[in-house]
Structures are given as C-alpha cells and as structure tokens.
C-alpha cells in the first residue's frame, strides 16, 4: 500500500509532466495514479515472466498476431509448491 508521501510524489510527478492538468479527487485517483500503478505493475510482471522463462517454469507461445502467450511448462507441474 503506497504511503501518503508516495501518493503526493506521484501527483507532483504527474503535474510536472502535465502542468495544465486539473481533475477531481476521483479523476486523479483513477486516471493519474491508477494508470501510473498499472504501468509500474506491467514492468514488474514483465520482469517476473522473464525470470520464469529463464528458469524454465513457463513457456512462451507466439501467436499469429505476434503477441506472446505464457503457460506452465508441463514438465514443471509437479514441482510447483503452493503456499496455502
């Protein structure tokens, strides 16, 4: 959970990049901060997928539209340990 300081910095960063921007509380939360969080999460997910591919836990399947899909490497299925 981001702190008030983290949110304050994110708002100022957004306003620095968009000095004419203005919005409501809900607009700021939804458009300014949520989009930033999604972009950060996509980077984190990309890094995780890269590691899982490198470690051979998942496989990458290229589709006709060149967008990759990922799935479990069947050879690793029984080796996964899930924390309950």
Order of alpha helices (4+ residues) and beta strands (2+ residues): alpha-alpha-beta-beta
